[in-house]
Structure formats: structure tokens, C-alpha cells
Amino acid sequence: MPRVITEFDWPTFVHTLRSERCWDCSQQELAQMMKVSVSTVSKWERGTVQPQPRHRGSLRTLATKKHYRSGDWPKRSRTVAW
């Protein structure tokens, strides 16, 4: 029987944080703040990879400082075979 799993939507979160919440900063500026490469930020936004746990905490802290409330953070659902 299929199950629906709700998970955190990192690509939308990172893009929204960067483009709308973080002074309209570029991928390069966010990369510098997070101490990662620009390609890493790009991969986060495309969903190719997820931020590592240490970066997740930093992104959430940055979001909170920019008044991006956790209740507004994006989630997505997917169906998996069980």
C-alpha cells in the first residue's frame, strides 16, 4: 500500500531564502556566507544534493534572522511504495 511522506523542500527553501529573504543576494554571496562553493548552492537549489546537517542549521538560523518563520518553510509530499 502506498504511503505519502512529507519532507522538507530544501530546493525551494534555499532559493526563497536567497532571492526573497536574504537581501536578494546572489548564489555567490550566499555561498560566501555559508562557506561553500557557488556550485554547492546551485546544487541545493536544483535539488541535486541536500545541504549537510551543519549547513542546514546555518540556513535555518539565517532564515530566522531574516524573519522567515518556520511555519512558512516549504514542505513537499511524495508517494512511496510500502
C-alpha positions in Angstrom: 0.0 0.0 0.0 1.5 3.4 -1.0 2.3 5.9 1.7 2.6 9.7 1.5 5.7 11.1 3.0 6.0 14.8 3.7 9.6 16.1 3.7 11.4 19.4 3.9 11.7 21.1 0.5 15.3 22.2 0.5 15.5 23.5 -3.1 12.6 25.9 -2.6 13.8 26.9 0.9 17.3 27.8 -0.3 16.1 29.7 -3.4 13.4 31.6 -1.4 15.9 32.4 1.3 18.4 33.7 -1.2 16.2 35.5 -3.6 13.5 36.9 -1.3 14.7 36.9 2.3 18.4 37.4 2.1 18.7 40.9 0.7 18.2 39.5 -2.8 21.7 38.1 -2.6 23.4 36.1 -5.4 24.4 32.5 -5.2 27.9 33.7 -4.8 27.0 35.9 -1.8 25.1 33.1 -0.1 28.0 30.7 -0.8 30.4 33.1 0.9 28.1 33.4 3.9 27.8 29.6 4.1 31.5 29.0 3.4 30.6 26.7 0.4 31.2 26.9 -3.3 28.8 28.5 -5.7 28.2 25.2 -7.4 27.1 23.8 -4.0 24.4 26.5 -3.6 23.3 25.8 -7.2 23.0 22.1 -6.4 21.0 22.8 -3.3 18.6 25.0 -5.4 18.3 22.4 -8.1 17.7 19.6 -5.6 20.8 17.6 -6.8 22.1 17.4 -3.3 20.7 18.5 0.1 22.6 20.7 2.5 24.7 18.8 5.0 23.4 18.9 8.6 25.8 21.7 9.7 24.7 23.8 6.7 21.0 23.1 7.4 21.4 24.6 10.8 23.1 27.7 9.4 20.5 28.1 6.8 17.7 27.9 9.4 19.5 30.4 11.6 19.8 32.8 8.7 16.2 32.3 7.8 15.1 33.1 11.3 17.2 36.2 11.4 15.5 37.3 8.2 12.1 36.8 9.8 11.3 33.8 7.6 9.1 31.9 10.1 9.4 28.2 10.4 5.7 27.8 9.7 6.2 29.3 6.3 9.1 26.9 5.4 8.3 24.8 2.4 7.4 21.1 2.5 6.6 18.7 -0.2 4.8 15.4 -0.3 5.7 12.3 -2.3 4.1 8.8 -2.5 6.3 5.8 -1.9 5.5 2.1 -2.2 5.3 0.4 1.1 
